[in-house]
């Protein structure tokens, strides 16, 4: 299965925040939309960074309450792993596992085109396995 098929099923909407929002505002957006990561982008197309729940928690240990007033740029990951709609899920799973990341923005022609979470990948993979299982059961029962 390709990333594009996953995006066809889940949609291409990506929550973004500009680089000047505070951590408190980013956390509120994460909670309000019940997502685990936000792409930091001034125009909704170019990726400047990504901020995840993990980024917040890791910096919270250092800055405690002062963290909420810091700009999101103080905690975002600037080295963002991305994928293409043409990538296969197996390679995406390998990237997510190797780099210990849970969210990967999808980029087409240098423009943000979606985002994929580890939950999306696991769900798609489970659906593929179920289809394979159903086909095997059908084949065995037909004999």
N, C-alpha and C positions, 0 to 999 in steps of 0.2 A: 504494500500500500504506500502511496505517496503522500506527502504532507498536503498537497493540494486537495486530495480526497477528504482528508481530515478537516480541512478548512471549509470545504463544501458542506460538510455535515454540521459543523459547529458555528460557522460564521467567521467573518474576518474582522469583527470589531476589536479594537485595541484601546484600552484605557491609557491615556497619556497625561503627563503633567509637565508644565514648564519647569525649567531649572530653578526658578526663583521661589517656588512654593516652599513652605516650611515642612519639616518632618511631620509636625502635627497635622498639617493639611493633607499630606500624603497618606498618613495613617488613617485619617478620617475617610479618605477616598477608598483605600483598601477595604476598610470595614463596611462602608456604605454599599459598595458593589460586591462585597464578599469574594474578593480575588486575592491572590497571593503576591502579585507583582504589578508594577506600573512601569511603562516605558517613559523615560524622560526625553521629551522632545518639544521643541519650541513651535514646530509647524505641523506635528502629527505625521510627518513623513520621514524625517531624518532622525536617527537614533543617536542621542547624546549619552545615554546611559540607561540603566535599569535599576529600580529599587524594589527590593523584595522584603517580605516579613523578616527573613533571616538577616538582611542588612540592618534593619531597625533593631532587632534583638541584640545583635553583636555590638552595635555602637551604644546601645542603651547601657550596657555593662560599663562602658568607659565614661559616658557623659551624664548618666542618670537623667534627672528631670530637665537639665539644660538642653538635652537633645531636641526636645520638641520645638524649640525656637530656631534651631539651626536650619540652613537651607538644605533641601533634599540633595544637593550636589555634595554635601559633606558625607553622605553615607552611600550614595549610589555606586554601583559597579560601572566603571567606565569601559572595561574590557568586556564587551557584550558578545557572546556567542550567538550567531544567527544561523538560520537555515533558509533554503530556497523551497518554493512550492514543489519543485521537481525532486527534492531529496526523498529517499525512502525512510520509512519509520525505523527500520533496523539501525541505520546509521545515526539517525536522530537519537534513538535510545542509547546508543554507544556514546555519543557526545555528552548527553545528559548525565550518564553514569560516570564517565571519565572525569568530567569537570565538576561533578557534584552540583548540578544546577537543576532547577525545577521548571523554569520558564525560558523559552527560546523564541525571540521575535522572528517572524518570517519576513524575508526581504525579497522583493521582485524589482529588478532594475534599479537598485539602490534606494528603493522606497519601501517603507513599512507597509506590509500587506496582511498582517495578522500576527497572532501569538499562539504558541502551543505550550501547554503545561504537561507535566509528567502524567497527570490524571487523564488528560485527553489521549495521550499515547497509550496508556495502559487500557483505557476503555476501548479504543480502536483495536488494539491487539487482542483483547478478550473477545470482541465481536468476531474477529477473523477466526480465532480458534474455535468458537462456537459454530460458525459456518462450516469449518472443516470437519468438526465432530458430527454435525448433522448430516453432511454428505457421506461420511463413513458409515454411519448408522443406516442411512437409506440404502447404501450399496450393500451392506451386509444383509439387511432384511429382504432385499430384492433377490437374493440368491437362494 
